[in-house]
Amino acid sequence: MPDRTTATKNAAKTAAKPTDNAAKKSSKKPADRTKVDTAGPKKSQPTPPFPEQHQPKPGSEQELKPRPRWRGEDYHDAGKLRGRRAVVTGGDSGIGRSVAYFYAREGADVLITCLPEERSDADEIREAIEALDRRCVVAEGDLATRSFCEEVVRTAVDELGGIDILVHNAAWQNRKQIEELSEEELDTTMKVNVYAYLRLCRAAVPHMKPGSSIIATGSVVGLRGSDELSDYGATKGAIHAITKSLSQEVLDKGIRVNAVAPGPVWTPLNPSDQGLTPEEVSGFGDETGSSPMERPAQPEELAPAYVFLASGADSSYITGVVLPVTGGRG
């Protein structure tokens, strides 16, 4: 497992303004694939078994087979976030990538974070957002550090002009028996998943105006628990509790705080989990008790929930909620 503390050097690069040709190209929305769903939800997305595979941390979206679906070609955007400025941690891949893309489709400019090792994934989604004629800023660094969390907020304010939506989605996870949990692993999991959430909120709230929204990625593991994920489950339970507490604290400031609790989702987090074998990755989402859907969700199936919670037109009376998107797993 690489030492994340070596990735503390911060860098933020603002995407160049698209050319006229790119702007013309961006006017083309994703193909309209609207159709009657004859497959049903269990078969409407890729199903296991997937190819056996394993990746080193932090994982690569480009090397994942099959590639996660994140564009939402059946999704109809409606300008719900026009003029908004969003920060999405872990926006280079997985759920974060899809959320950043959906936000851009809804009219928002976006800052995403990534580790230096994830830059190629980040550039891929940056280019996709630019093609929508929206701005995308990429900030490289380690969310386990206080300095980078604060730098993310400063960069968003400087480059985007403010923050209206904060999504803490980035996470660290490795399955292991409790007696195998090292101090280093415990420290990393807590800092990336929990400390970063609090540090980002602490830095962002003074810049957020009434109507702003904070959204965290929780987990079904924080609701139900899961063997070999004691430290990860603890962080997700903490995220749920922080969300409920913070929502009460900042309501008078006009800020709503909610969380999404996904079930199994097909992202680079899975093959890079050092506690999963290639065979287990192959069957991810179909293992006993995982999901009645008998498959993992695709990121594009989670992103609309984040749009819903960010949009005042849709969820102005919703705060302090942990929204489960678990494929039927209670």
Secondary structure by P-SEA (a helix, b strand, c coil): ccccccccbbbbbccccccaaaaaaacccccccccccccccccccccccccccccccccccccccccccccccccccccccccbbbbbccccccaaaaaaaaaaaacccbbbbbcccaaaaaaaaaaaaaaacbbbbbbbcccccaaaaaaaaaaaaaacccccbbbcccbbbbbbccccccaaaaaaaaaaccaaaaaaaaaccccccccbbbbbbbccccccccccaaaaaaaaaaaaaaaaaaaaaaccccbbbbbbbbcccccccccccccccaaaaaacccccccccccbbbccccaaaaaaaaacccccccccccccccccccc
